[in-house]
Amino acid sequence: MPGTSITTCRYPDFSKMVAGALSVGAHRHGGQEETVNNIISFLLCTGLLVAGSFNTQHGPVGYTGGARRTGACEDSKNITQDEYGMLGTAILGERIGQTAAQLKLGSQGLMI
């Protein structure tokens, strides 16, 4: 419209940031994968790079991103006893760190 001005907002530039999604549940059908998918969707919509929990030794650990479950035990303190879940969490953290280092180094990071 004539005479009106449009104010542009400045949003943070997340394009050089990396994130991963992790979800924990107490039941096999607790919705962990759907939660991870929603987190990943949000990260992608905001422009972040998304790292997964894949590595060459173990393959894809944790399905989409890093879904974990505590097992049959209802005590949330026992989540650390889920060895597969803890492995996937460690791999996801490692992948986030590696990707962040590569982003910081730029093309030199690809030589690591």
Sequence and secondary structure as in RCSB ss.txt:
>XXXX:A:sequence
MPGTSITTCRYPDFSKMVAGALSVGAHRHGGQEETVNNIISFLLCTGLLVAGSFNTQHGPVGYTGGARRTGACED
SKNITQDEYGMLGTAILGERIGQTAAQLKLGSQGLMI
>XXXX:A:secstr
 TT           TT EE   EEESSTTSSHHHHHHHHHHHHHHTT EE  SEETTTEE STTTTEEE  S   
GGGGGG HHHHHHHHHHHHHHHHHHHHHHHGGGGGG 
